[in-house]
Amino acid sequence: MITGTLKSQIDSIWNDFWTGGISNPLTVIEQFTYLIFLKQIDDKQRLIEKEMALLGVTTKKTIYTEQQKELRWSYFKEKDPETMFELFTRPQPHIDNLTAFDFMKILGEKGGKFSQYMKGATFMIATPKLLDKVVQQIDKLPLDNRDTKGDLYEYMLSKIAEAGTNGQFRTPRHIIRMMVQLMQPQKDDMIRIQLWGQQVF
């Protein structure tokens, strides 16, 4: 169970997303997870580099090339908010036209399962200020401990249940678009809303 400092850290990050315009709890968890993943792949690369420095050789495959260093967590977390945001939102011509977010989506073998599942991933943090605030706070989380990660996600999922109880679930935009495309509503159509089998509207 999550308590104390870690709970306060997660609440603070959650609040930053909320005040930064991302109010759907599912979107918060999604964006939070993407950033945690980017931090962890950079942490893994740093361990590989440490092994290389100590032993002069490693059996592990590196994740980032030297050319891609600007896409790494350890690089962009030190930059000013505008530069960091640009690395997430503007393809870098000198780095295979990738953003830090795009890099995460193409990890692994081309056509592999990971890239298939990540194909629809969307970066939804809209401002440099919000991105910087969240990155700096995630950087302080104790993510090395597996139990901590489990507790962290359990706590975030409880926030989804809480949001549902408070009537705060918002339908994600891509689901709304899909529903509109499937239904093709006309301006004179009537929409009836049912809740638990009872007509509400």
PEZI-V692234 format. One record per pair of residues at least 6 apart in sequence whose ideal C-beta (glycine too) atoms are under 6 Angstrom apart, sorted by sequence separation. I is the first residue (numbers start at 1). J is the second residue. If there is no record, write none. Layout:
((I & J) (I & J))
This chain:
((22 & 28) (52 & 58) (69 & 75) (91 & 97) (108 & 114) (125 & 131) (142 & 148) (163 & 169) (51 & 58) (107 & 114) (108 & 115) (192 & 199) (193 & 200) (64 & 72) (76 & 84) (91 & 99) (193 & 201) (106 & 115) (48 & 58) (17 & 28) (76 & 87) (88 & 99) (48 & 60) (88 & 100) (87 & 100) (88 & 101) (105 & 118) (48 & 62) (105 & 121) (45 & 63) (45 & 64) (41 & 63) (101 & 123) (68 & 95) (71 & 100) (42 & 72) (42 & 73) (42 & 74) (71 & 103) (39 & 73) (38 & 73) (88 & 123) (85 & 128) (82 & 128) (85 & 131) (81 & 128) (84 & 131) (81 & 129) (84 & 132) (81 & 132) (77 & 135) (77 & 139) (38 & 104) (31 & 124) (31 & 125) (35 & 138) (21 & 126) (20 & 130) (16 & 133) (16 & 134) (13 & 134) (13 & 137) (29 & 156) (25 & 159) (25 & 160) (25 & 163) (10 & 155) (24 & 170) (2 & 151) (2 & 155))
